[in-house]
């Protein structure tokens, strides 16, 4: 048994009866954390051991609060243990679900619609999240972290941030309602049982524009226009207003602008889970392509309430 897993389990009351040599322990996914499925006394749990360096950009107290609110909303697994000092967490395992991928999101009938329903349920829940997810403030914070790490940026990054001021102004001048949002809707954070979606991993969650979640999911899953339309219609209960569609479209580019920096932090921290320089570079190139698409300007105008 991995001594890291054994040491983590020893800190959790629900795992005190776990016998490391005979227990069921299966490594699951995770780019920055160690995640395991643990079987104890005919009960299955998910054990999350936080990755080194994550404390620099994740507030574990906020995550603990938001994860419990998401469980109360009925969109996430019940949290059984959470150490806010370092982020060690134990949650119930959601049985009978498939962990989604970009391919399964695009090929599974109804998947974009079920995701939209789950996100809307979270967005409409009465209890707020802690933390305000502020895109440009987070960009500044990530840039500061990268500066401390002595990391380099892709050529032209600051120029693109300056160009994104049109989004900042449009959103600030036409502010909509904020809601409890996941804010990091990787496909792998969605679990599907064919009838409903569950959402896990609330590390980056906070109060945000709900269309961020839809725009980011569209990018992560590689949705085409038909997938986007199905997701938006399921979310809106019909044809989406132009301003809603516009917000989702601009956030597709903005999420790439932000997560480029996240990838660079992983690269600077020598995270071995992936080639994070390539990850960040690909994100940045896609961001620039999206911003150069004529539809981007149309989307910004829609946010402003302008008619073509």
Secondary structure, DSSP 8 states (H G I E B T S, - for coil): --HHHHHHHTT-GGGTT--TTTSEEEE---SSSEEEEEEETTEEEEEEE--TTGGGT--HHHHHHHHHHHHHTTSS--EEEE-TTT--EEEE--TT-EE--HHHHHHSTTHHHHHHHHHHHHHT-SS--SSB--HHHHHHHHHHHHHHHT----TTHHHHHHHTHHHHHHHHHT---EEEE-S---GGGEEE-SS-EEE---TT-EEEEHHHHHHHHHHHHT--HHHHHHHHHHHHTSS--HHHHHHHHHHHHHHHHHHHHHHHHHHHTT-TTS-HHHHHHHHHHHHHHHHHSHHHHHHHHHHHT---
